[in-house]
Amino acid sequence: MTTTALQTAVFAGAGDIADCNNDGGRHAQETGRLLDKIDGTVFVAGDAAYPHGTTADFTNCFEPAWGRHKARIRPSPGNHDYD
């Protein structure tokens, strides 16, 4: 008889992530640090970078906070992810 070790599947995520206008990106940084401690797939439920989803919004706010997790992120677009 062969046994297989069980693995726990982890699926974590959030939406409305990187809003550098209201809090300077503090909440995005905090949630990014939470992901540092969680293995598994990460979903983004839209609105990854405020206010307009421009290259600058992603570069300046999303990238420093969540960018290191991009390889495991599965995004869906929100209404603030593009103009």
C-alpha positions as CSV (number, residue, x, y, z in Angstrom):
1,M,0.0,0.0,0.0
2,T,1.2,3.4,-0.9
3,T,0.2,6.5,1.0
4,T,0.2,10.1,-0.3
5,A,0.7,13.0,2.0
6,L,-2.1,15.5,2.0
7,Q,-1.4,19.0,1.0
8,T,-3.4,22.0,2.1
9,A,-4.5,24.2,-0.8
10,V,-4.2,28.0,-0.2
11,F,-6.1,30.6,-2.3
12,A,-5.7,34.1,-0.9
13,G,-6.5,37.4,-2.3
14,A,-8.0,40.9,-2.3
15,G,-9.4,43.6,-4.4
16,D,-9.0,47.4,-4.3
17,I,-5.3,46.9,-3.4
18,A,-3.0,49.7,-4.3
19,D,-4.4,53.2,-3.6
20,C,-1.4,55.4,-3.0
21,N,-3.5,58.6,-3.1
22,N,-5.4,58.1,0.2
23,D,-2.8,56.5,2.5
24,G,0.5,56.7,0.6
25,G,0.3,53.0,-0.1
26,R,0.4,51.9,3.5
27,H,-2.5,49.4,3.2
28,A,-1.0,47.9,0.1
29,Q,2.3,47.5,1.8
30,E,0.7,45.8,4.8
31,T,-1.3,43.3,2.7
32,G,1.8,42.6,0.6
33,R,3.7,41.7,3.8
34,L,0.8,39.4,4.8
35,L,1.3,37.6,1.5
36,D,5.0,37.1,2.3
37,K,3.8,34.7,5.0
38,I,1.3,32.8,2.9
39,D,2.1,30.2,0.3
40,G,-0.2,29.4,-2.6
41,T,-2.1,31.2,-5.3
42,V,-3.1,34.8,-4.9
43,F,-6.1,36.3,-6.7
44,V,-6.7,40.0,-7.3
45,A,-10.4,40.8,-7.5
46,G,-10.0,43.9,-9.5
47,D,-8.8,47.4,-8.9
48,A,-5.1,46.5,-8.4
49,A,-3.8,50.1,-8.9
50,Y,-5.6,53.4,-8.3
51,P,-6.7,55.8,-9.5
52,H,-6.6,54.9,-13.2
53,G,-4.6,51.7,-13.6
54,T,-1.9,53.6,-15.5
55,T,1.6,52.4,-15.9
56,A,2.6,55.0,-13.3
57,D,-0.1,53.7,-10.9
58,F,1.2,50.1,-11.2
59,T,4.8,51.1,-11.1
60,N,4.6,53.4,-8.1
61,C,2.0,51.7,-5.9
62,F,1.2,48.1,-6.9
63,E,4.8,47.1,-7.8
64,P,6.4,48.0,-4.4
65,A,3.7,46.4,-2.4
66,W,2.6,43.3,-4.3
67,G,4.9,43.1,-7.3
68,R,7.1,40.5,-5.7
69,H,4.1,38.1,-5.8
70,K,3.3,38.5,-9.5
71,A,4.4,35.0,-10.4
72,R,1.6,33.5,-8.3
73,I,-1.1,36.2,-8.9
74,R,-4.2,35.5,-10.9
75,P,-5.8,38.9,-11.6
76,S,-9.2,39.9,-12.8
77,P,-9.7,43.5,-14.1
78,G,-11.7,46.1,-12.2
79,N,-13.0,49.4,-13.2
80,H,-10.0,51.3,-11.9
81,D,-7.4,49.1,-13.7
82,Y,-7.7,50.9,-17.0
83,D,-8.8,54.3,-18.3
